[in-house]
Amino acid sequence: MKKETKIIVGVLAGAALGATIALALSSDSSNDLRGKLSDFFADLLDSSKDKLAGLADRASDVADKVKDKIAEVKA
């Protein structure tokens, strides 16, 4: 894994753990707590999908540049 990917994964895991602990220690009822956790993890999943899509696009761009450079060298 690249350094950037490790950082993103660490931040997301830390945020998830922190939110879970904060919600568990709050005084909300269990139904409210479940709803909040569900919403939080849905938002977290959407956010991580967006970030991974951006990383995939960037990787594709880099791969295209490398292919172009290889083609230039071979020509």
All heavy atoms as a GROMACS GRO file, in nm:
protein
  542
    1MET      N    1   0.083  -0.118   0.000
    1MET     CA    2   0.000   0.000   0.000
    1MET      C    3   0.088   0.125   0.000
    1MET      O    4   0.190   0.127   0.065
    1MET     CB    5  -0.085   0.002   0.127
    1MET     CG    6  -0.232  -0.013   0.101
    1MET     SD    7  -0.331   0.029   0.245
    1MET     CE    8  -0.361  -0.132   0.313
    2LYS      N    9   0.043   0.225  -0.074
    2LYS     CA   10   0.116   0.350  -0.076
    2LYS      C   11   0.094   0.426   0.054
    2LYS      O   12  -0.001   0.402   0.128
    2LYS     CB   13   0.070   0.437  -0.192
    2LYS     CG   14   0.117   0.390  -0.325
    2LYS     CD   15   0.082   0.492  -0.430
    2LYS     CE   16   0.144   0.455  -0.561
    2LYS     NZ   17   0.122   0.556  -0.662
    3LYS      N   18   0.184   0.520   0.079
    3LYS     CA   19   0.177   0.599   0.200
    3LYS      C   20   0.044   0.675   0.208
    3LYS      O   21  -0.018   0.680   0.314
    3LYS     CB   22   0.294   0.696   0.203
    3LYS     CG   23   0.304   0.777   0.328
    3LYS     CD   24   0.426   0.866   0.325
    3LYS     CE   25   0.437   0.947   0.451
    3LYS     NZ   26   0.555   1.033   0.451
    4GLU      N   27   0.001   0.734   0.094
    4GLU     CA   28  -0.124   0.810   0.093
    4GLU      C   29  -0.243   0.722   0.126
    4GLU      O   30  -0.333   0.761   0.199
    4GLU     CB   31  -0.145   0.875  -0.044
    4GLU     CG   32  -0.041   0.979  -0.079
    4GLU     CD   33  -0.050   1.022  -0.224
    4GLU    OE1   34  -0.115   0.953  -0.305
    4GLU    OE2   35   0.010   1.125  -0.256
    5THR      N   36  -0.244   0.601   0.070
    5THR     CA   37  -0.355   0.509   0.094
    5THR      C   38  -0.360   0.469   0.241
    5THR      O   39  -0.468   0.461   0.300
    5THR     CB   40  -0.340   0.384   0.006
    5THR    OG1   41  -0.324   0.425  -0.130
    5THR    CG2   42  -0.461   0.294   0.017
    6LYS      N   43  -0.244   0.444   0.300
    6LYS     CA   44  -0.238   0.408   0.442
    6LYS      C   45  -0.291   0.522   0.529
    6LYS      O   46  -0.362   0.497   0.626
    6LYS     CB   47  -0.096   0.375   0.483
    6LYS     CG   48  -0.045   0.244   0.428
    6LYS     CD   49   0.095   0.217   0.475
    6LYS     CE   50   0.150   0.088   0.419
    6LYS     NZ   51   0.287   0.063   0.461
    7ILE      N   52  -0.259   0.645   0.492
    7ILE     CA   53  -0.305   0.760   0.568
    7ILE      C   54  -0.457   0.771   0.560
    7ILE      O   55  -0.525   0.791   0.661
    7ILE     CB   56  -0.237   0.889   0.520
    7ILE    CG1   57  -0.088   0.886   0.557
    7ILE    CG2   58  -0.304   1.013   0.580
    7ILE    CD1   59  -0.007   0.998   0.497
    8ILE      N   60  -0.512   0.756   0.439
    8ILE     CA   61  -0.657   0.765   0.419
    8ILE      C   62  -0.728   0.657   0.500
    8ILE      O   63  -0.826   0.683   0.568
    8ILE     CB   64  -0.694   0.757   0.270
    8ILE    CG1   65  -0.646   0.883   0.198
    8ILE    CG2   66  -0.844   0.740   0.251
    8ILE    CD1   67  -0.658   0.877   0.048
    9VAL      N   68  -0.678   0.534   0.491
    9VAL     CA   69  -0.739   0.423   0.565
    9VAL      C   70  -0.732   0.448   0.715
    9VAL      O   71  -0.829   0.425   0.788
    9VAL     CB   72  -0.672   0.289   0.527
    9VAL    CG1   73  -0.716   0.178   0.620
    9VAL    CG2   74  -0.703   0.253   0.382
   10GLY      N   75  -0.620   0.497   0.762
   10GLY     CA   76  -0.604   0.526   0.904
   10GLY      C   77  -0.699   0.634   0.953
   10GLY      O   78  -0.759   0.621   1.060
   11VAL      N   79  -0.713   0.739   0.873
   11VAL     CA   80  -0.804   0.848   0.911
   11VAL      C   81  -0.948   0.798   0.914
   11VAL      O   82  -1.023   0.829   1.008
   11VAL     CB   83  -0.789   0.967   0.814
   11VAL    CG1   84  -0.901   1.068   0.831
   11VAL    CG2   85  -0.654   1.034   0.833
   12LEU      N   86  -0.988   0.722   0.812
   12LEU     CA   87  -1.124   0.670   0.809
   12LEU      C   88  -1.151   0.575   0.925
   12LEU      O   89  -1.257   0.580   0.988
   12LEU     CB   90  -1.152   0.600   0.676
   12LEU     CG   91  -1.157   0.690   0.552
   12LEU    CD1   92  -1.172   0.606   0.426
   12LEU    CD2   93  -1.271   0.789   0.563
   13ALA      N   94  -1.056   0.488   0.954
   13ALA     CA   95  -1.073   0.395   1.066
   13ALA      C   96  -1.079   0.470   1.199
   13ALA      O   97  -1.161   0.439   1.286
   13ALA     CB   98  -0.959   0.294   1.068
   14GLY      N   99  -0.995   0.571   1.216
   14GLY     CA  100  -0.996   0.650   1.338
   14GLY      C  101  -1.127   0.726   1.356
   14GLY      O  102  -1.182   0.734   1.466
   15ALA      N  103  -1.176   0.781   1.245
   15ALA     CA  104  -1.304   0.853   1.251
   15ALA      C  105  -1.418   0.759   1.288
   15ALA      O  106  -1.505   0.792   1.369
   15ALA     CB  107  -1.333   0.921   1.117
   16ALA      N  108  -1.418   0.641   1.229
   16ALA     CA  109  -1.523   0.543   1.259
   16ALA      C  110  -1.518   0.500   1.405
   16ALA      O  111  -1.621   0.493   1.473
   16ALA     CB  112  -1.510   0.422   1.168
   17LEU      N  113  -1.399   0.472   1.454
   17LEU     CA  114  -1.384   0.431   1.593
   17LEU      C  115  -1.423   0.543   1.689
   17LEU      O  116  -1.496   0.520   1.786
   17LEU     CB  117  -1.240   0.386   1.620
   17LEU     CG  118  -1.210   0.337   1.761
   17LEU    CD1  119  -1.294   0.215   1.794
   17LEU    CD2  120  -1.063   0.305   1.774
   18GLY      N  121  -1.379   0.663   1.661
   18GLY     CA  122  -1.411   0.776   1.747
   18GLY      C  123  -1.561   0.804   1.751
   18GLY      O  124  -1.617   0.829   1.858
   19ALA      N  125  -1.624   0.799   1.635
   19ALA     CA  126  -1.769   0.823   1.631
   19ALA      C  127  -1.845   0.714   1.705
   19ALA      O  128  -1.942   0.742   1.775
   19ALA     CB  129  -1.816   0.831   1.486
   20THR      N  130  -1.801   0.591   1.689
   20THR     CA  131  -1.867   0.480   1.757
   20THR      C  132  -1.857   0.495   1.908
   20THR      O  133  -1.956   0.478   1.980
   20THR     CB  134  -1.806   0.345   1.713
   20THR    OG1  135  -1.816   0.333   1.571
   20THR    CG2  136  -1.875   0.229   1.778
   21ILE      N  137  -1.740   0.529   1.957
   21ILE     CA  138  -1.721   0.547   2.101
   21ILE      C  139  -1.803   0.665   2.152
   21ILE      O  140  -1.869   0.656   2.256
   21ILE     CB  141  -1.572   0.564   2.135
   21ILE    CG1  142  -1.498   0.432   2.111
   21ILE    CG2  143  -1.553   0.611   2.279
   21ILE    CD1  144  -1.348   0.444   2.119
   22ALA      N  145  -1.801   0.776   2.077
   22ALA     CA  146  -1.876   0.895   2.121
   22ALA      C  147  -2.025   0.867   2.126
   22ALA      O  148  -2.093   0.906   2.221
   22ALA     CB  149  -1.847   1.010   2.026
   23LEU      N  150  -2.076   0.797   2.026
   23LEU     CA  151  -2.218   0.766   2.025
   23LEU      C  152  -2.255   0.664   2.133
   23LEU      O  153  -2.362   0.670   2.191
   23LEU     CB  154  -2.260   0.715   1.887
   23LEU     CG  155  -2.263   0.822   1.777
   23LEU    CD1  156  -2.290   0.757   1.642
   23LEU    CD2  157  -2.368   0.927   1.807
   24ALA      N  158  -2.165   0.572   2.160
   24ALA     CA  159  -2.192   0.472   2.264
   24ALA      C  160  -2.197   0.537   2.402
   24ALA      O  161  -2.272   0.494   2.489
   24ALA     CB  162  -2.086   0.364   2.261
   25LEU      N  163  -2.120   0.642   2.421
   25LEU     CA  164  -2.116   0.709   2.551
   25LEU      C  165  -2.223   0.818   2.564
   25LEU      O  166  -2.240   0.874   2.673
   25LEU     CB  167  -1.978   0.770   2.575
   25LEU     CG  168  -1.863   0.670   2.585
   25LEU    CD1  169  -1.730   0.744   2.598
   25LEU    CD2  170  -1.884   0.576   2.701
   26SER      N  171  -2.293   0.847   2.456
   26SER     CA  172  -2.396   0.951   2.464
   26SER      C  173  -2.518   0.897   2.538
   26SER      O  174  -2.532   0.778   2.563
   26SER     CB  175  -2.436   0.996   2.324
   26SER     OG  176  -2.509   0.895   2.258
   27SER      N  177  -2.609   0.986   2.570
   27SER     CA  178  -2.726   0.947   2.648
   27SER      C  179  -2.849   0.918   2.562
   27SER      O  180  -2.960   0.915   2.612
   27SER     CB  181  -2.758   1.056   2.749
   27SER     OG  182  -2.789   1.176   2.680
   28ASP      N  183  -2.830   0.899   2.432
   28ASP     CA  184  -2.943   0.871   2.343
   28ASP      C  185  -2.997   0.730   2.367
   28ASP      O  186  -2.928   0.642   2.417
   28ASP     CB  187  -2.901   0.883   2.196
   28ASP     CG  188  -2.871   1.026   2.157
   28ASP    OD1  189  -2.919   1.117   2.226
   28ASP    OD2  190  -2.800   1.045   2.057
   29SER      N  191  -3.122   0.709   2.326
   29SER     CA  192  -3.180   0.576   2.335
   29SER      C  193  -3.114   0.484   2.233
   29SER      O  194  -3.048   0.530   2.139
   29SER     CB  195  -3.331   0.582   2.311
   29SER     OG  196  -3.357   0.613   2.176
   30SER      N  197  -3.132   0.356   2.247
   30SER     CA  198  -3.065   0.260   2.159
   30SER      C  199  -3.112   0.274   2.014
   30SER      O  200  -3.035   0.257   1.921
   30SER     CB  201  -3.085   0.118   2.208
   30SER     OG  202  -3.222   0.083   2.208
   31ASN      N  203  -3.240   0.305   1.992
   31ASN     CA  204  -3.290   0.322   1.855
   31ASN      C  205  -3.228   0.445   1.789
   31ASN      O  206  -3.190   0.440   1.671
   31ASN     CB  207  -3.443   0.335   1.853
   31ASN     CG  208  -3.511   0.203   1.878
   31ASN    OD1  209  -3.454   0.097   1.853
   31ASN    ND2  210  -3.634   0.209   1.927
   32ASP      N  211  -3.218   0.554   1.864
   32ASP     CA  212  -3.153   0.674   1.811
   32ASP      C  213  -3.006   0.646   1.781
   32ASP      O  214  -2.953   0.691   1.679
   32ASP     CB  215  -3.164   0.789   1.910
   32ASP     CG  216  -3.305   0.843   1.924
   32ASP    OD1  217  -3.387   0.817   1.833
   32ASP    OD2  218  -3.332   0.909   2.026
   33LEU      N  219  -2.942   0.572   1.870
   33LEU     CA  220  -2.802   0.539   1.853
   33LEU      C  221  -2.781   0.455   1.727
   33LEU      O  222  -2.691   0.482   1.648
   33LEU     CB  223  -2.750   0.465   1.976
   33LEU     CG  224  -2.603   0.427   1.975
   33LEU    CD1  225  -2.517   0.552   1.968
   33LEU    CD2  226  -2.570   0.348   2.101
   34ARG      N  227  -2.866   0.356   1.707
   34ARG     CA  228  -2.854   0.272   1.587
   34ARG      C  229  -2.873   0.355   1.461
   34ARG      O  230  -2.801   0.337   1.363
   34ARG     CB  231  -2.957   0.159   1.591
   34ARG     CG  232  -2.914   0.044   1.676
   34ARG     CD  233  -3.007  -0.074   1.658
   34ARG     NE  234  -3.026  -0.133   1.789
   34ARG     CZ  235  -3.141  -0.147   1.851
   34ARG    NH1  236  -3.252  -0.111   1.794
   34ARG    NH2  237  -3.146  -0.200   1.971
   35GLY      N  238  -2.969   0.444   1.463
   35GLY     CA  239  -2.994   0.530   1.347
   35GLY      C  240  -2.876   0.620   1.316
   35GLY      O  241  -2.837   0.635   1.201
   36LYS      N  242  -2.819   0.679   1.422
   36LYS     CA  243  -2.704   0.766   1.402
   36LYS      C  244  -2.584   0.689   1.350
   36LYS      O  245  -2.512   0.735   1.261
   36LYS     CB  246  -2.668   0.837   1.533
   36LYS     CG  247  -2.765   0.946   1.570
   36LYS     CD  248  -2.724   1.013   1.699
   36LYS     CE  249  -2.822   1.122   1.738
   36LYS     NZ  250  -2.783   1.189   1.862
   37LEU      N  251  -2.560   0.571   1.407
   37LEU     CA  252  -2.448   0.488   1.359
   37LEU      C  253  -2.468   0.447   1.214
   37LEU      O  254  -2.375   0.450   1.134
   37LEU     CB  255  -2.432   0.364   1.447
   37LEU     CG  256  -2.363   0.383   1.580
   37LEU    CD1  257  -2.369   0.255   1.661
   37LEU    CD2  258  -2.219   0.426   1.560
   38SER      N  259  -2.589   0.410   1.181
   38SER     CA  260  -2.619   0.370   1.044
   38SER      C  261  -2.594   0.485   0.947
   38SER      O  262  -2.532   0.467   0.842
   38SER     CB  263  -2.764   0.324   1.035
   38SER     OG  264  -2.798   0.295   0.902
   39ASP      N  265  -2.641   0.604   0.983
   39ASP     CA  266  -2.620   0.722   0.898
   39ASP      C  267  -2.472   0.755   0.886
   39ASP      O  268  -2.423   0.787   0.777
   39ASP     CB  269  -2.695   0.842   0.954
   39ASP     CG  270  -2.845   0.829   0.941
   39ASP    OD1  271  -2.892   0.743   0.862
   39ASP    OD2  272  -2.917   0.904   1.012
   40PHE      N  273  -2.401   0.748   0.998
   40PHE     CA  274  -2.259   0.780   0.997
   40PHE      C  275  -2.182   0.686   0.905
   40PHE      O  276  -2.102   0.728   0.823
   40PHE     CB  277  -2.200   0.773   1.138
   40PHE     CG  278  -2.051   0.786   1.140
   40PHE    CD1  279  -1.991   0.909   1.124
   40PHE    CD2  280  -1.971   0.673   1.154
   40PHE    CE1  281  -1.853   0.920   1.123
   40PHE    CE2  282  -1.833   0.684   1.154
   40PHE     CZ  283  -1.774   0.809   1.138
   41PHE      N  284  -2.207   0.555   0.918
   41PHE     CA  285  -2.132   0.460   0.837
   41PHE      C  286  -2.173   0.467   0.690
   41PHE      O  287  -2.090   0.444   0.603
   41PHE     CB  288  -2.146   0.318   0.893
   41PHE     CG  289  -2.061   0.295   1.014
   41PHE    CD1  290  -2.119   0.272   1.138
   41PHE    CD2  291  -1.924   0.300   1.006
   41PHE    CE1  292  -2.040   0.253   1.250
   41PHE    CE2  293  -1.843   0.282   1.118
   41PHE     CZ  294  -1.903   0.257   1.240
   42ALA      N  295  -2.297   0.501   0.662
   42ALA     CA  296  -2.338   0.520   0.522
   42ALA      C  297  -2.264   0.639   0.462
   42ALA      O  298  -2.215   0.632   0.348
   42ALA     CB  299  -2.489   0.540   0.514
   43ASP      N  300  -2.255   0.748   0.538
   43ASP     CA  301  -2.181   0.865   0.491
   43ASP      C  302  -2.032   0.834   0.474
   43ASP      O  303  -1.969   0.876   0.378
   43ASP     CB  304  -2.198   0.982   0.587
   43ASP     CG  305  -2.339   1.038   0.589
   43ASP    OD1  306  -2.415   1.010   0.494
   43ASP    OD2  307  -2.372   1.110   0.686
   44LEU      N  308  -1.977   0.760   0.568
   44LEU     CA  309  -1.837   0.722   0.561
   44LEU      C  310  -1.810   0.635   0.439
   44LEU      O  311  -1.710   0.654   0.369
   44LEU     CB  312  -1.797   0.648   0.690
   44LEU     CG  313  -1.650   0.609   0.704
   44LEU    CD1  314  -1.563   0.734   0.710
   44LEU    CD2  315  -1.631   0.526   0.829
   45LEU      N  316  -1.899   0.542   0.411
   45LEU     CA  317  -1.884   0.456   0.295
   45LEU      C  318  -1.892   0.538   0.166
   45LEU      O  319  -1.810   0.518   0.076
   45LEU     CB  320  -1.992   0.348   0.296
   45LEU     CG  321  -1.987   0.245   0.184
   45LEU    CD1  322  -1.856   0.167   0.188
   45LEU    CD2  323  -2.105   0.150   0.195
   46ASP      N  324  -1.985   0.629   0.157
   46ASP     CA  325  -1.996   0.714   0.039
   46ASP      C  326  -1.870   0.798   0.020
   46ASP      O  327  -1.818   0.811  -0.092
   46ASP     CB  328  -2.117   0.807   0.049
   46ASP     CG  329  -2.249   0.734   0.036
   46ASP    OD1  330  -2.250   0.620  -0.018
   46ASP    OD2  331  -2.351   0.790   0.079
   47SER      N  332  -1.820   0.853   0.128
   47SER     CA  333  -1.698   0.934   0.122
   47SER      C  334  -1.578   0.852   0.076
   47SER      O  335  -1.500   0.896  -0.008
   47SER     CB  336  -1.671   0.995   0.258
   47SER     OG  337  -1.548   1.061   0.260
   48SER      N  338  -1.565   0.732   0.130
   48SER     CA  339  -1.450   0.649   0.093
   48SER      C  340  -1.461   0.603  -0.052
   48SER      O  341  -1.360   0.593  -0.122
   48SER     CB  342  -1.436   0.530   0.187
   48SER     OG  343  -1.549   0.448   0.181
   49LYS      N  344  -1.583   0.579  -0.101
   49LYS     CA  345  -1.600   0.542  -0.241
   49LYS      C  346  -1.556   0.656  -0.332
   49LYS      O  347  -1.489   0.633  -0.433
   49LYS     CB  348  -1.746   0.507  -0.271
   49LYS     CG  349  -1.789   0.372  -0.222
   49LYS     CD  350  -1.934   0.345  -0.257
   49LYS     CE  351  -1.982   0.212  -0.204
   49LYS     NZ  352  -2.124   0.189  -0.234
   50ASP      N  353  -1.591   0.779  -0.296
   50ASP     CA  354  -1.549   0.895  -0.374
   50ASP      C  355  -1.397   0.909  -0.377
   50ASP      O  356  -1.338   0.934  -0.482
   50ASP     CB  357  -1.612   1.023  -0.319
   50ASP     CG  358  -1.763   1.029  -0.337
   50ASP    OD1  359  -1.816   0.952  -0.421
   50ASP    OD2  360  -1.827   1.108  -0.265
   51LYS      N  361  -1.335   0.892  -0.262
   51LYS     CA  362  -1.189   0.904  -0.255
   51LYS      C  363  -1.121   0.793  -0.335
   51LYS      O  364  -1.023   0.818  -0.404
   51LYS     CB  365  -1.143   0.901  -0.110
   51LYS     CG  366  -1.180   1.026  -0.033
   51LYS     CD  367  -1.129   1.020   0.109
   51LYS     CE  368  -1.184   1.128   0.194
   51LYS     NZ  369  -1.142   1.260   0.166
   52LEU      N  370  -1.173   0.672  -0.326
   52LEU     CA  371  -1.113   0.562  -0.402
   52LEU      C  372  -1.133   0.581  -0.552
   52LEU      O  373  -1.044   0.547  -0.631
   52LEU     CB  374  -1.172   0.429  -0.356
   52LEU     CG  375  -1.129   0.382  -0.218
   52LEU    CD1  376  -1.202   0.254  -0.180
   52LEU    CD2  377  -0.979   0.359  -0.214
   53ALA      N  378  -1.246   0.637  -0.592
   53ALA     CA  379  -1.268   0.664  -0.734
   53ALA      C  380  -1.167   0.768  -0.783
   53ALA      O  381  -1.112   0.756  -0.894
   53ALA     CB  382  -1.410   0.712  -0.758
   54GLY      N  383  -1.141   0.868  -0.701
   54GLY     CA  384  -1.042   0.969  -0.736
   54GLY      C  385  -0.903   0.909  -0.747
   54GLY      O  386  -0.826   0.943  -0.839
   55LEU      N  387  -0.869   0.819  -0.657
   55LEU     CA  388  -0.739   0.751  -0.663
   55LEU      C  389  -0.728   0.665  -0.787
   55LEU      O  390  -0.624   0.659  -0.852
   55LEU     CB  391  -0.716   0.666  -0.538
   55LEU     CG  392  -0.680   0.739  -0.411
   55LEU    CD1  393  -0.677   0.642  -0.293
   55LEU    CD2  394  -0.546   0.807  -0.425
   56ALA      N  395  -0.837   0.598  -0.823
   56ALA     CA  396  -0.836   0.513  -0.943
   56ALA      C  397  -0.817   0.598  -1.068
   56ALA      O  398  -0.742   0.560  -1.160
   56ALA     CB  399  -0.966   0.433  -0.952
   57ASP      N  400  -0.882   0.713  -1.073
   57ASP     CA  401  -0.864   0.803  -1.188
   57ASP      C  402  -0.721   0.852  -1.197
   57ASP      O  403  -0.663   0.857  -1.306
   57ASP     CB  404  -0.959   0.923  -1.177
   57ASP     CG  405  -1.105   0.886  -1.197
   57ASP    OD1  406  -1.131   0.778  -1.256
   57ASP    OD2  407  -1.191   0.965  -1.155
   58ARG      N  408  -0.665   0.887  -1.084
   58ARG     CA  409  -0.526   0.934  -1.082
   58ARG      C  410  -0.430   0.824  -1.127
   58ARG      O  411  -0.336   0.848  -1.203
   58ARG     CB  412  -0.490   0.980  -0.941
   58ARG     CG  413  -0.415   1.110  -0.939
   58ARG     CD  414  -0.406   1.167  -0.802
   58ARG     NE  415  -0.278   1.125  -0.745
   58ARG     CZ  416  -0.248   1.132  -0.618
   58ARG    NH1  417  -0.336   1.176  -0.532
   58ARG    NH2  418  -0.131   1.095  -0.575
   59ALA      N  419  -0.454   0.703  -1.080
   59ALA     CA  420  -0.369   0.590  -1.119
   59ALA      C  421  -0.380   0.563  -1.268
   59ALA      O  422  -0.281   0.533  -1.334
   59ALA     CB  423  -0.407   0.466  -1.039
   60SER      N  424  -0.499   0.576  -1.321
   60SER     CA  425  -0.520   0.556  -1.464
   60SER      C  426  -0.445   0.662  -1.545
   60SER      O  427  -0.383   0.632  -1.648
   60SER     CB  428  -0.669   0.561  -1.496
   60SER     OG  429  -0.690   0.548  -1.634
   61ASP      N  430  -0.449   0.786  -1.499
   61ASP     CA  431  -0.377   0.894  -1.567
   61ASP      C  432  -0.227   0.868  -1.566
   61ASP      O  433  -0.159   0.886  -1.668
   61ASP     CB  434  -0.407   1.029  -1.502
   61ASP     CG  435  -0.550   1.076  -1.525
   61ASP    OD1  436  -0.616   1.022  -1.617
   61ASP    OD2  437  -0.595   1.165  -1.449
   62VAL      N  438  -0.176   0.825  -1.453
   62VAL     CA  439  -0.032   0.797  -1.443
   62VAL      C  440   0.005   0.680  -1.535
   62VAL      O  441   0.108   0.685  -1.604
   62VAL     CB  442   0.007   0.767  -1.296
   62VAL    CG1  443   0.148   0.712  -1.286
   62VAL    CG2  444  -0.009   0.892  -1.211
   63ALA      N  445  -0.078   0.578  -1.539
   63ALA     CA  446  -0.051   0.463  -1.626
   63ALA      C  447  -0.049   0.506  -1.773
   63ALA      O  448   0.037   0.461  -1.850
   63ALA     CB  449  -0.155   0.355  -1.604
   64ASP      N  450  -0.140   0.593  -1.812
   64ASP     CA  451  -0.143   0.643  -1.949
   64ASP      C  452  -0.016   0.722  -1.982
   64ASP      O  453   0.040   0.708  -2.091
   64ASP     CB  454  -0.266   0.731  -1.973
   64ASP     CG  455  -0.395   0.653  -1.975
   64ASP    OD1  456  -0.390   0.528  -1.996
   64ASP    OD2  457  -0.502   0.715  -1.955
   65LYS      N  458   0.030   0.804  -1.887
   65LYS     CA  459   0.152   0.881  -1.909
   65LYS      C  460   0.273   0.789  -1.924
   65LYS      O  461   0.360   0.811  -2.008
   65LYS     CB  462   0.175   0.979  -1.794
   65LYS     CG  463   0.079   1.096  -1.796
   65LYS     CD  464   0.104   1.189  -1.678
   65LYS     CE  465   0.001   1.301  -1.676
   65LYS     NZ  466   0.019   1.390  -1.561
   66VAL      N  467   0.276   0.684  -1.842
   66VAL     CA  468   0.388   0.588  -1.850
   66VAL      C  469   0.386   0.517  -1.985
   66VAL      O  470   0.490   0.501  -2.050
   66VAL     CB  471   0.381   0.487  -1.734
   66VAL    CG1  472   0.478   0.372  -1.755
   66VAL    CG2  473   0.407   0.557  -1.602
   67LYS      N  474   0.267   0.477  -2.031
   67LYS     CA  475   0.256   0.412  -2.162
   67LYS      C  476   0.303   0.504  -2.273
   67LYS      O  477   0.372   0.461  -2.365
   67LYS     CB  478   0.111   0.369  -2.188
   67LYS     CG  479   0.066   0.252  -2.106
   67LYS     CD  480  -0.080   0.221  -2.135
   67LYS     CE  481  -0.133   0.111  -2.045
   67LYS     NZ  482  -0.277   0.087  -2.066
   68ASP      N  483   0.266   0.633  -2.264
   68ASP     CA  484   0.310   0.731  -2.365
   68ASP      C  485   0.461   0.746  -2.365
   68ASP      O  486   0.524   0.750  -2.472
   68ASP     CB  487   0.244   0.866  -2.341
   68ASP     CG  488   0.093   0.864  -2.367
   68ASP    OD1  489   0.044   0.770  -2.435
   68ASP    OD2  490   0.024   0.957  -2.319
   69LYS      N  491   0.521   0.752  -2.248
   69LYS     CA  492   0.667   0.765  -2.238
   69LYS      C  493   0.737   0.642  -2.294
   69LYS      O  494   0.838   0.652  -2.364
   69LYS     CB  495   0.711   0.788  -2.092
   69LYS     CG  496   0.668   0.919  -2.035
   69LYS     CD  497   0.746   1.032  -2.096
   69LYS     CE  498   0.705   1.164  -2.031
   69LYS     NZ  499   0.772   1.277  -2.089
   70ILE      N  500   0.684   0.523  -2.266
   70ILE     CA  501   0.741   0.400  -2.318
   70ILE      C  502   0.733   0.398  -2.470
   70ILE      O  503   0.828   0.360  -2.540
   70ILE     CB  504   0.673   0.277  -2.256
   70ILE    CG1  505   0.711   0.266  -2.108
   70ILE    CG2  506   0.713   0.150  -2.331
   70ILE    CD1  507   0.634   0.160  -2.032
   71ALA      N  508   0.620   0.443  -2.522
   71ALA     CA  509   0.602   0.447  -2.668
   71ALA      C  510   0.700   0.546  -2.731
   71ALA      O  511   0.754   0.519  -2.839
   71ALA     CB  512   0.459   0.487  -2.702
   72GLU      N  513   0.726   0.658  -2.664
   72GLU     CA  514   0.823   0.755  -2.714
   72GLU      C  515   0.964   0.697  -2.716
   72GLU      O  516   1.041   0.720  -2.810
   72GLU     CB  517   0.821   0.882  -2.628
   72GLU     CG  518   0.700   0.970  -2.647
   72GLU     CD  519   0.701   1.089  -2.553
   72GLU    OE1  520   0.806   1.119  -2.492
   72GLU    OE2  521   0.594   1.152  -2.539
   73VAL      N  522   0.999   0.624  -2.613
   73VAL     CA  523   1.132   0.566  -2.603
   73VAL      C  524   1.152   0.458  -2.710
   73VAL      O  525   1.260   0.449  -2.772
   73VAL     CB  526   1.155   0.507  -2.461
   73VAL    CG1  527   1.282   0.425  -2.455
   73VAL    CG2  528   1.159   0.621  -2.359
   74LYS      N  529   1.050   0.380  -2.735
   74LYS     CA  530   1.060   0.273  -2.835
   74LYS      C  531   1.063   0.328  -2.977
   74LYS      O  532   1.116   0.263  -3.065
   74LYS     CB  533   0.942   0.176  -2.821
   74LYS     CG  534   0.952   0.087  -2.700
   74LYS     CD  535   0.840  -0.014  -2.698
   74LYS     CE  536   0.854  -0.108  -2.580
   74LYS     NZ  537   0.744  -0.208  -2.578
   75ALA      N  538   1.007   0.447  -2.998
   75ALA     CA  539   0.999   0.504  -3.133
   75ALA      C  540   1.130   0.560  -3.182
   75ALA      O  541   1.230   0.565  -3.138
   75ALA     CB  542   0.895   0.616  -3.137
   0.00000   0.00000   0.00000
